[in-house]
Amino acid sequence: MIAAAGTDAFNDTVVVLGGLLVLGAVIAGLARRSFLSLTAVFVVAGFVLGDGGVKVLHFGAGSGFVSALATVALILILFRDGLEVEAEMLQTHWRLPFRKLVLAMPLTCVLVALATKALTDLGWTESFLLGALLSPTDPVLSSSVVTNPRVPRIIRHSLNLESGLNDGLALPAVLAFASALDPSQTGFVWWKFVLQDVAVGFATGLIVGYVASVAMPRSVALRSEVSPKQKALFAVGVAFATYGLAVLPPNGNGLIAVFVCAIVLGIRRPDIRGAFETRAEDLLEIVKLGIFVVFGSLLTFGGLFSDGWAAVAIVAFTLLAARPVAVFAALLGTRTDAATRAFMGWFGPKGVATMTFSLLVLSQGIRAGDRVFEIASLAVLTSIIAHGLTDHAGAEWIAERTERAEAPGVAA
């Protein structure tokens, strides 16, 4: 009977995920032309079909499946983000994203942590964990901004590069705070974590990335031409192999290793980077949509508002104050006007990274992990709606404003 019940649950899940992928492919064009996004559709579908709705889908928050799916998604997302570094970093305008990464993102984390500590009874470590979860941004939820050619290139480049890199840069903080709260890791010492987890992961990524860049021939292997498909498959294999090697003794962090490896591989082998971006994007999209569904299925109205108005206030503060203030502060002294700073401050949506990191935290059995997860989830849902409604209008506004400023006579 138990085996039959497990089989039924698996069958239900496969049918639902398959149906949603078909639906997503059909409505993708409509989603691009409206305020909706596939992210919103899949999260809402997961919510309706999950514990907060008709209960067709049910995933245990601490189950091995949720943890494994989150890990696979992070491996692919961080690897893709790392590969994109070289293509953007060698562009002329690198100072704005650099300032936002090293100044605005940590400041956002601190501001959110201070607000969380003031509004809830969560401890400092839990508050900083939530701040770390809500500091990365996601370009998927503001696609009109980063793809509209009328939006000034420096803004598109800055937002896109920031969102591509901040996943990997936020990861060490998330892991450190989560490890400090994990009941299975007694006697956690932060400097040991840095030396072992981060340093070993970083070194593994450097080594594997260099070896992989040399191992794959550029054009001919075994007397036959190396196709882009082979290079894309090679890159996917390198990503998972890097993670596996890093977690072996002396037990480094596999996710950090994957991100660093991708940076090295992308810089040394632009051909592999290009092949991965064009050939492996479908695989990445399927995994991301799976994360959206699982994420949505774990949400309930009662859980999202378990901290009441405090949760609402934290989310509002994160989107309306913490991120904009941090960006304004980080861009002081640059050749950007107030409108540009305000625009970039608003378009810092919370998406895939926050979702996936939150699922990873939820699966670790942290005492206050469910509360941290619910507040982060409310922030993601609010961001999906708010940024989905404003990205097209915002892109048009900044484009028209720039065009008026560049018109003859205006500059003078």
N, C-alpha and C positions, 0 to 999 in steps of 0.2 A: 504493500500500500504506500509506504514512504517513497519507494522508487518511482511508483506511478505518479504520485503527487509531484515529485521533482521533475519528472518528464513533462507533465502537463504545464508546469510553470515555465520550463525551458521553451516548450512549444509556443506558449502564449507570448513570451518575450520575443522569440524569433519572428513570429507573425507580425507583432506590433512594430518592431524595428524595421522589418522589410517593408511593411505598408507605409511607414513614415518616410523611408528613403524614396519610395516611389512618389509619394505625395510631394516631397521636397524637390525632386527633379522636375515635377510638373509645374509647380508654382514658383520656381526660382525666378523666372522672368517677372512675374507679378510682384514678388517680394522686392525686387530691385527697383520697381517703379512706384512703390508705396512706402509708407512709414514702417511697414513690417519688415522683418528680416527672418531668415531661416532660423537664426538663433532664437528669436522670440517664439516662432511657431513650434519648434521642437521642445523648448522649455515648457511652454503652455501645454503642449500635448502630453509631455511627461507628467505634469502636475495633474491634469484631468484624469489620466489613466493610472496614476499612482495612488499613494496613501491619502493624498488630499482630495481625491475624486472618487472614481468608480472602483479603484483598487484592482485593476487588471494587472498592473505591474507592481511588483513588490520586491525591493532590493534591501537587504540588511545593510544598514549604514556601515557596520564594521565588518562586512563580509569580505571574503577573499576576492570575490568578483569585482566589487567596487574598488578595492585597493589596487587590483591588477589593472583594471581599466584606466584608473587615474594614472598609474605609473606608465602604462603604454602611451597614453595620450601625452603625458609630460615629456617622455623620451622623444616622440615625434615633433612636438611643438617646439621644444627647446633646441632640437637639432636643426629644424627649419629656421628658427630665429638666429641661431649661431651662423648658419650659412649665409644669411642675408647681410651680415655685418660688413663684409668686404665690399659688396656692391655699393653700399651707401657711405661707408666711412671714408672712402677715397674721394667723395664728392667735395665740393668747395665749402658748402655750408654745414659744418659739423659742430660749430660752437653752441648753437641753441639746443640741440638734443643732448649734447654733452652736459650743459649746465642743468638741464631738467633731470638727467639721469643721476648726477652726483650731488645735486642740491635739492631739487624739487621733490624727488621721490622719497629720500630720507625725511625731509621736512613734512611731507604728507603723512608718513608713518607716525611721526612724533605727534603731530596735531591730532590725528585720529585717536591715538593712544591716550592723549590727555583728555579728550572729550569723552572717551569710553570710561576712563577711570572716574571722571567727575559725574557721569550720568548713571553708572551702574555700580554694582558691588563686585565686579570682576577685579582680580588682582592686577598688578602692574605687568606681569609677564603675559597674562591673557590679553590685556589691553594692547600691548605692543604686538602680540601675535595677530590680533585683528587689524592693527595698523599696517602690518607687513602684508596681510592678505589683500587689503584694499589699496595698496600703493601702485600695483601694476595697472597698465591700461591696455585696451584691446582695439585695434583698428577695424575689426569686423563690425562693431556696432556704430561706426561712423564712416562707413565705406564711401559715402558721397563726398566726404571731406577730403579723404586721401586719394581719391581717384578722379575727382572733378578737375579737368585741366585748367579751368578758369580760376580756381583757388591758387593764390601765389605759390610758386614752387617751393619757396623756403618754408612755408607753413606745412605743405604736404610732406615734404622731406623730413621736417623736424618731428611731426607727429608720428609718421610711419616708422622712422628709425627709433624714436623713443619707445613706441609700443613693441617693436621687434626685440629690443634689448632688455627692457625692464623686467620681463619674465625671469630671465636667467639671473639678473642682478638682485631681484627680490628673493630668489630661492634660498640663498644662505641664511637670510634673516628668518624666513618662515621655518626653515628646518631647525635653526638654533632655538627659537622660542618653543617650537613644538617638542623638540627633544627635551628641553628643560622641564616641560609639563608632563611628559610621557611617564606614567607610573612604572613602566617596565625598564626605564633607564634611570636607576637610582644613582645618586652621587654624580649627577651631570656637572661637568666643569666646562665653561665656555671656551677657555683657551685650549683645552684638550680637543674639543670639538673642532676648533679652527685648525689645529695642527694635524689632526687625523682625518676628520671627515672632509673638510674643505681642501686642505693642502694635498692630501693623497688623491682626491678627486681631480683637482686642478692638474697635478703632475701626470696622472693617467690620461687625461684628455689631451695634454700636450704631446705625450709620447705616441698614443694611438693615432692621433690626428696626423702627425708627421709620417709615421709608418704607412698609414693608409694612403697618404698623398703620393708616396713613392711606389707602393705596391701595385696600384692600378695603372697599367700602361695608358698612354694618352691616345693612341690611335690603333695599334695592332697588338693582338695577344693571341698566342697559339696559331699564328699564321692567318688570322681572320680579323676583320675590322671590329673594333670595340664600339658597339652601338650605344646611343643615349639610354636605351632601356637597361642595358647591362650596367651602365654607370649609376643609374638611379637605384637599381637593385643592390649594387655594391654599397651605395651610401646608406641605404636602409639597414643593410647588414652591419655596417660599421657602427651605426647608432646603437643598435642593440648589443653588439659585441662590446662596445665601450662601456655600456652600463654594467654588463655582466663582469667584465674584468675589474672594474673599479670597486665593486662590492665584495670581491674576494679579499682575504687577509692581505694587507693590514686594514681592510674594511674602510675604504674611502667612500665618498658620496658619488653614486653613479649618475645622478642627474646633473650635478655640476660638471662631471667628467664629459658627459654628452655635449653640453653647451660649449665647453672649451674645445673639445675635439672638432666640433662643427666649425668654429671660428678658424682654427688652424687649417682644416681641410678646405674651407671655402676660400681662404686667402691664397693657398698654394695651388688649388685646382679649381679655377673658375668653370672649367668644362663640367666637372662633377656637380658643382653647385647648380649650374643651369639645367643639367639633366634631371636632378632631383626636383627642382622647382616645377618643371613641366610634366614630369612623369609620375611623381609620387604625390602630387597634390590631391588626387582623388582619394588615395588611402588616408591622407591626413584629414580630409573633409569627412569621411565616414566615421573616423574615430572621434572627431570633434562633435559631430551630430549625435553620436552615441552618448558622449558625455553630457550633452544638453538634455537628452531624454532621461538619463539616470539621475541627473541633478534635479530636474523638475519633479521626478517621481518621488523624491525624498522629502519634498516640501509639503507642508500643511499650513493652513491659515493660522491655526493655533500656535504652531511652532514659530512661524515668521514673526508673530507679534507676542512671543512669550515674554519679552522684556518691555512690552507696552510702548508708551510714548518715548521711552528712552531709546529704543531701537530706531524709531522714526527720526528722532532728533539726531542720532549718530549718522544715519544715512544722509539726511539733509545737510548736516555739517560737512560730511565727506565730499559731497558733490558740489555744494554751493559755496563752501568756505575753505576747507582744507586744501583741496587741489588748486583752486584759483589763487589763494594767498601764496601757496608754495611756488607756483609758476611765476607770479609777479615778483616775488623775492629773488628767485633764481635768475630772472632775466633783467634785473636791474643793471644798468650800465651797458646794455646792448642796444643796437640800433633798431629797436622795435617800439612802436607806439602803444598806447594803452589799449586800443581796440584789438590789436594783434595779440597782446598778452591775454586779454580777457577771452578772446576766441580760443586760444590754445589752452587756457586754464579750464574752460568749460568742457572742451572735447578731450576728456581723459576718461572714457567709459570703462566700466568694470565688466569683464567678460570671461573668456576661456581660462586665463591664468588664475583668476580669483576662484572660479568654479572648481578647477582641477586641484589647486592647492587646498581648497576648503574640503573637498572630498578626501584628500590625503590626510588632513588633520582629523576629520571625522572618523576615519578608519583606525586611528591610533589609540583610541580608548582614553583620551584626555578627559579629565573630570568635567571641565567646563567646555569641552569641545563642541557639544551640541549647541550651546548658546552662541559661541563664536561663529559656528557654521550658519546658524539661523540669521544672525545679524548681517553676515557677509552675503548670504543668499538674498536677503531683502534689498541690500545695496545693488546686487547684480540685477534683480528684477526691476527695480526702480530705474537703474541705468538703461536697461533695455528699452523701457518705455520712453524715458525722457530724451535720451540721445537718438532713439529711433524717430521720434517726432520732430527733432530739431536739426538733424544733420543736413537734410536737403535745404531747408530754409537758411540755416547758418552758412552753408557753402555758398548759396546765392548772395547772401548779404555781404560776406567778406569779398566775394568776387566783384560785385557791383561797386563796393566801396573802393577797392583797389583800382578798378578801371576808371572811376571818376577822378581819383587822385593822379592817375597817369595821363589823363586827358590834357591836350595842349592848353597851356596857360594856368592850369591848376597848381602845378608844382611851383611855378614862379609866384 
